[in-house]
């Protein structure tokens, strides 16, 4: 009986061994269909927070308001509202207002040097009369503004204290999409709050910020987090939390941080002179879509299309022309037009750089001496209109008249005709409108109705051609699809 039992056990051990071997065999079907996991476990942020948290600060500001400033604001009201308010005061005078309370705001920041330099957002401290920095150990230190840069939304503060805890500065260039990141700040005034997430995109351009290639994350950022640091898993600052995308005013899953590489360049300039100098090229640009790419002979939509070259600009001196597509600048490839301003802005004024453009379907290298970005680089762009002669561009569905010398001079144009009528045809489908000034058609300058007729006659029977128009003072290329 015992011998039979042992034989039974031995047989089952052999069967079990065979099954286990088959399951562990890499060549078996079940194991070949599953690879090694690419992600294992979740990060533990406790050591990072303990080490880097003391260098993150809460920033509070006070802006003084008085009755005189409020009265000045009332004086700027339209006459209708002035009359309404004057009914509450004496005849012909504005009412006296009670003294206004101080305006207070909260934000975050972080210490970048032991001798008291603190980095935060410009919008946290803008127009503040008093700035107070509160450390994690509850010390409150008055701060002075060293300098601020509105375009990058960064401000550098200084507190009169030494031997302070500091953060480790990393590199945003090494940051990868999908990487874990952590934010420390004071959302809604709650000090030392920690939130985590991943990098969801890099190099984001926002409509109000042409010079910042934002880091996009899904880290929960709310009012009060502004100016706080964004850490990688090594405990290094890779960004400065700056903005959120929201329809409610609170966090909705998308937040944006300023890359620390760019921020430290701004810091160095603010330390040296209290302001930031940026490079200036002097062109107005637009995105290249599929139709425009076809009309300019590009194999794919890429680059920055120059719609206007400003007079007296570095671009004009370098020979840049409207219709050029800038595909490389100072060694950097330009994939989207929004990338060009940030690369130009990072070049120091008076530096010589090479720029590659596509002109008439061929690459051309231009050497340009970068200028200093003026306070108002848009520079006098407005429009005008008069009545005059009419001519038809039947092939395109256009009726135009010659633009007067004053109209062209007012816009800084050397050529152009005013569109007086748009009928059914390629022009209407491309979006041309009455009042637009047609400057060029497929690279040919249009000074008269005869020029338009000649240019239209030389167009191919089908395909896509580019028209440069000036609308309400803004130049832009439109792609006309010929039947």
C-alpha positions in Angstrom: 0.0 0.0 0.0 2.8 2.4 0.9 4.7 1.5 -2.2 1.6 2.3 -4.4 1.2 5.7 -2.7 4.8 6.6 -3.3 4.5 5.7 -7.0 1.3 7.8 -7.2 3.1 10.8 -5.7 6.1 10.3 -8.0 3.9 10.3 -11.1 2.2 13.6 -10.1 5.5 15.2 -9.3 6.7 14.4 -12.8 3.5 15.8 -14.3 3.7 19.0 -12.2 7.4 19.5 -13.2 6.5 19.2 -16.9 3.7 21.8 -16.5 6.0 24.3 -14.8 8.7 23.8 -17.4 6.3 24.5 -20.2 5.0 27.7 -18.5 8.5 29.0 -18.0 9.8 28.1 -21.5 10.4 31.4 -23.4 9.6 29.6 -26.6 6.1 28.6 -25.5 3.2 30.4 -27.0 1.9 31.9 -23.7 5.2 33.5 -22.8 5.9 34.8 -26.3 2.8 36.9 -26.4 3.7 38.9 -23.3 6.8 41.2 -23.0 8.5 42.6 -19.9 6.4 45.5 -18.3 7.7 48.9 -19.3 6.4 50.5 -16.1 6.6 49.0 -12.6 5.4 50.5 -9.4 4.7 54.1 -8.5 7.3 56.6 -7.3 7.7 57.5 -3.6 8.1 61.3 -3.2 8.6 61.4 0.5 12.4 61.8 0.5 12.2 64.4 -2.3 9.7 66.5 -0.3 11.7 66.3 2.9 14.9 67.4 1.2 13.6 70.1 -1.2 10.5 71.3 0.6 12.4 73.8 3.0 13.6 75.8 0.0 10.0 76.4 -1.3 8.5 79.6 0.0 5.1 81.3 0.2 5.0 84.8 -1.2 2.4 87.4 -0.1 2.1 90.9 -1.5 0.3 94.1 -0.6 -0.7 96.8 -3.1 -1.8 100.1 -1.5 -4.9 101.8 -3.0 -6.3 105.2 -2.0 -9.3 107.3 -2.8 -7.4 109.5 -5.2 -6.5 106.6 -7.5 -10.1 105.4 -7.5 -11.3 109.0 -8.3 -8.8 109.1 -11.2 -10.3 105.9 -12.5 -13.8 107.5 -12.3 -12.6 110.5 -14.4 -11.7 108.1 -17.2 -15.3 106.8 -17.5 -17.5 107.6 -20.5 -19.6 110.8 -20.2 -22.8 108.8 -19.7 -21.4 107.1 -16.5 -19.8 110.3 -15.3 -23.2 112.0 -15.4 -24.6 109.1 -13.4 -22.0 109.4 -10.7 -22.2 113.2 -10.5 -25.8 112.9 -9.4 -24.4 111.6 -6.1 -22.1 114.5 -5.6 -22.2 118.3 -6.2 -23.1 119.7 -9.6 -20.2 119.4 -12.0 -17.9 117.4 -9.7 -17.2 113.7 -9.1 -18.3 112.2 -5.8 -15.7 111.7 -3.1 -15.0 108.0 -2.5 -14.2 106.3 0.7 -10.6 105.2 1.2 -9.9 101.9 -0.7 -8.6 98.9 1.1 -5.2 97.3 0.3 -5.1 94.6 -2.4 -3.4 91.4 -1.3 -2.3 88.4 -3.2 -0.6 85.0 -2.6 1.8 83.0 -4.6 4.8 80.6 -4.4 8.5 80.8 -5.1 11.8 79.0 -4.3 15.2 80.0 -3.1 18.0 79.6 -5.7 21.0 80.8 -3.6 21.9 80.7 0.0 22.4 84.5 0.1 18.7 85.1 -0.5 17.7 85.2 -4.1 14.2 83.9 -4.7 12.6 83.2 -8.1 8.8 83.5 -8.7 6.3 84.6 -11.4 6.1 88.2 -12.4 2.3 88.2 -12.1 2.7 87.2 -8.4 4.5 90.5 -7.5 3.5 92.9 -10.3 2.7 96.4 -9.0 3.2 95.2 -5.3 4.2 97.8 -2.8 5.2 95.2 -0.2 6.5 91.7 -0.7 6.9 89.2 2.1 8.6 85.8 1.8 7.6 83.1 4.3 9.7 80.1 4.8 8.6 76.6 5.8 10.0 77.2 9.3 7.5 80.1 9.6 10.1 82.9 9.3 8.8 85.9 7.4 11.3 88.0 5.5 10.6 91.2 3.6 11.8 91.1 0.0 12.9 93.6 -2.6 12.4 93.2 -6.4 15.7 92.8 -8.2 14.1 92.8 -11.6 11.1 91.3 -13.6 10.5 90.2 -17.1 6.9 90.4 -18.3 7.4 88.4 -21.5 8.6 85.3 -19.7 6.5 86.1 -16.5 9.5 85.8 -14.2 10.6 87.9 -11.3 13.8 87.8 -9.1 13.5 88.8 -5.5 16.1 89.3 -2.8 15.8 88.8 1.0 18.4 90.1 3.5 19.2 86.7 5.0 22.0 84.2 4.7 22.6 80.5 5.0 19.2 79.7 3.5 18.1 76.3 2.1 18.3 76.2 -1.7 16.9 74.0 -4.5 18.9 71.9 -6.9 18.6 73.3 -10.5 18.3 70.7 -13.2 17.8 70.9 -16.9 14.5 71.1 -18.7 16.2 70.0 -22.0 16.7 66.5 -20.5 13.0 66.3 -19.5 11.0 63.7 -21.4 7.3 63.4 -22.1 5.8 60.8 -19.7 8.3 61.5 -16.9 7.0 61.9 -13.4 7.2 65.4 -11.9 6.2 67.0 -8.6 5.0 70.5 -7.7 5.3 72.2 -4.2 3.5 75.4 -3.6 0.7 77.2 -1.8 -2.6 76.7 -3.7 -5.3 78.9 -2.2 -2.8 79.8 0.5 -2.3 76.3 1.8 1.4 76.3 2.5 3.7 73.4 1.4 1.1 71.5 -0.6 2.5 68.7 -2.8 0.9 67.5 -6.1 2.4 65.1 -8.7 1.8 64.0 -12.2 3.6 63.5 -15.5 4.9 65.6 -18.3 2.2 65.5 -21.0 3.9 67.6 -23.7 6.9 69.9 -24.2 7.4 73.1 -26.2 3.8 74.3 -25.9 3.1 77.7 -27.3 0.3 79.8 -25.8 -1.4 82.7 -27.6 -0.3 85.2 -25.0 3.3 84.0 -24.7 5.5 84.0 -27.9 8.8 83.5 -26.1 8.1 80.6 -23.7 8.2 77.0 -24.8 6.0 75.7 -22.0 6.2 72.3 -20.3 2.7 70.9 -20.2 1.8 68.6 -17.3 -1.2 67.1 -15.6 0.1 68.1 -12.1 -2.7 69.8 -10.1 -1.9 73.5 -10.2 -4.3 76.1 -8.7 -4.2 79.8 -7.8 -1.4 80.2 -5.3 0.9 77.6 -7.0 2.2 80.3 -9.4 5.9 80.7 -9.2 6.5 77.4 -7.4 9.0 74.8 -8.5 8.4 71.7 -10.7 10.8 68.9 -9.7 11.9 65.7 -11.4 12.4 62.5 -9.5 16.0 63.4 -8.9 14.9 66.4 -6.8 16.0 68.9 -9.4 13.9 71.9 -10.5 13.0 71.6 -14.2 10.3 74.2 -14.4 8.4 77.1 -12.8 4.7 76.6 -12.5 3.0 79.5 -14.2 -0.4 78.9 -15.8 -3.4 76.6 -16.0 -5.9 76.0 -18.7 -9.3 76.4 -17.1 -12.9 77.3 -17.9 -13.8 77.5 -14.2 -10.7 79.3 -12.7 -9.5 76.0 -11.1 -7.5 73.0 -12.2 -8.9 71.1 -15.1 -6.1 68.6 -15.9 -3.7 70.8 -17.9 -1.1 73.1 -16.4 2.0 74.8 -17.8 5.5 75.5 -16.4 8.3 77.7 -17.7 11.4 75.6 -18.6 14.2 76.2 -16.0 16.9 76.5 -18.6 15.2 79.6 -20.0 14.4 80.9 -16.5 18.0 80.8 -15.4 19.1 82.8 -18.4 16.5 85.4 -17.4 17.8 85.3 -13.8 21.4 85.9 -14.9 20.3 89.0 -17.0 18.1 90.3 -14.1 21.1 90.0 -11.7 23.4 91.8 -14.1 21.1 94.7 -15.2 17.7 94.3 -13.8 16.1 93.7 -17.2 16.2 91.2 -20.1 17.5 91.9 -23.6 16.1 89.7 -26.4 17.0 89.3 -30.0 14.8 90.8 -32.8 14.5 89.8 -36.4 11.8 92.1 -37.6 9.4 89.9 -39.5 5.7 89.1 -39.2 5.1 85.4 -39.7 2.3 82.8 -40.0 1.9 79.1 -39.9 2.4 77.0 -43.1 -0.6 74.8 -43.7 -1.0 72.0 -46.3 -2.3 74.3 -49.0 0.3 77.0 -48.5 3.1 74.3 -48.4 1.9 73.2 -51.8 1.8 76.7 -53.2 5.4 77.4 -52.1 6.7 74.1 -53.3 7.3 72.5 -49.9 7.1 68.7 -49.5 5.3 69.1 -46.2 3.9 71.9 -44.0 6.9 73.3 -42.0 8.7 76.5 -41.2 7.6 80.0 -40.6 6.2 81.9 -43.5 7.2 85.6 -43.7 4.2 87.7 -44.5 5.9 91.1 -43.9 9.4 92.5 -43.4 9.5 95.5 -41.1 11.3 98.6 -42.4 14.7 99.2 -40.8 14.7 95.7 -39.3 17.6 93.3 -39.3 15.6 91.0 -41.6 15.4 93.8 -44.2 19.1 94.4 -44.0 19.7 90.6 -44.5 17.6 90.5 -47.6 14.6 88.6 -46.2 11.5 88.9 -48.5 7.8 88.3 -48.0 7.1 84.8 -49.1 10.3 83.4 -47.7 9.7 80.3 -45.5 12.3 80.2 -42.7 13.1 76.5 -42.1 16.3 76.9 -40.0 17.6 79.6 -37.6 21.0 79.6 -35.9 21.3 75.8 -36.4 17.8 75.1 -35.1 15.1 73.5 -37.3 11.9 75.4 -37.4 8.9 73.0 -37.6 6.2 75.5 -36.6 6.1 79.3 -36.9 5.6 79.6 -33.1 9.1 78.2 -32.6 10.9 81.0 -34.4 10.3 83.9 -31.9 11.7 81.9 -29.0 14.9 81.0 -30.8 15.3 84.6 -32.0 14.7 85.9 -28.5 17.4 83.8 -27.0 20.1 85.3 -29.3 21.9 88.2 -27.8 21.6 91.5 -29.8 24.4 92.3 -32.3 25.1 88.5 -32.8 25.5 87.2 -36.4 23.6 84.1 -37.2 22.8 82.1 -40.3 19.2 81.5 -41.4 18.0 79.1 -44.1 14.9 80.1 -46.1 13.0 78.5 -49.0 12.5 81.0 -51.8 11.0 80.1 -55.2 11.3 76.5 -54.2 15.0 76.6 -53.4 16.9 76.8 -50.2 18.9 80.0 -49.6 21.2 80.8 -46.6 21.1 84.4 -45.3 23.4 85.9 -42.7 21.6 88.3 -40.3 22.8 90.5 -37.5 20.2 90.2 -34.8 18.9 93.5 -33.3 17.5 94.4 -29.9 13.8 93.6 -29.4 12.0 97.0 -29.1 9.3 97.6 -26.5 6.7 97.7 -29.3 7.9 95.4 -32.1 4.6 95.5 -33.9 5.3 99.0 -35.1 2.6 101.1 -36.7 0.4 98.7 -38.6 -3.0 100.2 -39.6 -5.2 100.3 -42.7 -7.0 102.7 -44.9 -9.4 102.7 -47.9 -10.5 105.0 -50.7 -12.7 104.7 -53.7 -11.3 104.6 -57.3 -10.9 102.6 -60.4 -12.1 99.0 -60.7 -10.7 96.1 -62.7 -11.6 92.4 -62.8 -9.6 89.3 -62.1 -12.2 87.0 -63.5 -10.1 83.9 -63.2 -9.8 84.4 -59.4 -13.2 86.0 -58.8 -11.8 89.5 -57.8 -12.5 93.1 -58.5 -9.8 95.5 -57.5 -8.8 99.2 -57.6 -5.4 100.8 -57.5 -4.3 101.7 -53.9 -3.4 105.4 -53.3 0.1 106.4 -52.4 -1.1 107.5 -48.9 -2.8 104.1 -48.3 0.4 102.2 -49.2 2.6 104.6 -47.2 0.3 104.4 -44.2 0.8 100.6 -44.1 4.5 100.7 -45.1 3.7 98.9 -48.4 5.5 99.3 -51.7 2.8 97.7 -53.8 -0.8 96.6 -53.5 -4.4 96.9 -54.9 -7.5 97.2 -52.8 -10.1 94.4 -53.3 -13.5 96.0 -53.9 -15.5 92.9 -54.7 -15.2 89.1 -54.3 -17.3 86.8 -56.4 -17.6 83.1 -56.6 -14.2 81.5 -57.3 -10.8 80.7 -55.8 -10.5 84.0 -54.0 -13.7 83.6 -52.0 -12.9 80.0 -51.1 -9.4 81.1 -49.9 -11.0 83.7 -47.6 -10.1 87.0 -49.4 -12.4 89.8 -48.4 -13.5 93.2 -49.6 -11.1 95.8 -48.2 -8.1 93.5 -48.2 -5.0 94.9 -50.0 -3.6 92.3 -52.4 0.2 92.8 -52.4 1.5 89.8 -54.3 0.2 86.9 -56.3 2.4 83.9 -56.6 5.5 86.1 -55.9 4.5 88.8 -58.4 3.9 92.4 -57.1 0.5 93.7 -57.9 0.4 97.5 -58.4 -2.6 97.8 -60.6 -5.5 96.0 -62.2 -3.3 95.3 -65.2 -0.7 93.7 -63.0 -3.4 91.4 -61.5 -4.7 90.5 -65.0 -1.2 89.7 -66.2 -0.3 87.6 -63.1 -3.6 85.8 -63.3 -3.0 85.0 -67.0 0.3 83.4 -66.2 -1.1 81.1 -63.5 -1.4 77.4 -64.2 -4.7 75.8 -65.1 -4.9 74.0 -61.7 -2.9 73.7 -58.5 -2.4 76.0 -55.5 -1.0 79.5 -55.6 -0.2 82.0 -52.8 -1.6 85.4 -52.4 -0.2 88.0 -49.9 -2.9 90.3 -48.5 -2.9 93.0 -45.9 -6.1 92.9 -43.8 -6.7 95.6 -41.1 -3.0 96.3 -41.0 -1.9 92.6 -40.7 -0.2 90.8 -43.6 -0.9 87.2 -44.3 -0.6 84.6 -47.0 -3.7 82.8 -48.3 -3.7 79.7 -50.6 -5.9 79.9 -53.7 -6.9 76.6 -55.2 -7.3 76.9 -59.0 -9.9 74.7 -60.6 
